[in-house]
Amino acid sequence: MTFSLSVFLYIYLFLAGSIFLFFLANLYNLARYGVLNFHTLLVSFIFIAGIVIIGYFTYQHLNQVNWQQTITIFKGFKFEKPSDILPFTH
């Protein structure tokens, strides 16, 4: 079974998109229901800065990968029906 490395990139992008949706929901809830004071602004800033820093370092690492390279798994395996291990005892 052979597939491209880009499959892992698509899975990662799906998960990153999910995190981004949670990020938007968090900001919406803080803006709508949160108390606007120093603590909520500080936590929001730390959250946004953390996502930006993680995104930057992720881009730096993922930019160096050749996503067209293929991976082969189960290359040497042969799935055969096993022979009768125990003889019939009739």
C-alpha positions, 0 to 999 in steps of 0.5 A, a space after each residue: 500500500 503506497 500513499 503520499 506524505 500529503 495525506 498527513 498534511 491534510 489530516 494536520 490541516 483539518 486538525 489545525 482548522 478545528 483548533 481555529 474554529 475553537 479559537 473563534 468560538 472562544 473569542 466570540 464568547 469572551 467578547 459577548 459574555 466575558 467581563 472586559 477587564 485586564 485578566 480576560 484581555 491578558 488571557 486572550 492575548 496569551 492565547 492568540 500569541 500562543 497560536 501565532 507562535 505555534 503556527 510560525 514554528 509549524 510553518 518553518 518545519 513543514 516548509 522543508 518537507 517534500 510532500 510529494 514523496 510516497 510511503 509504502 507500508 505492508 510491502 513484505 507481508 503476504 496474507 495467505 490462508 494458513 494450512 491445516 495445523 492440526 489433522 482431523 481426528 475422525 
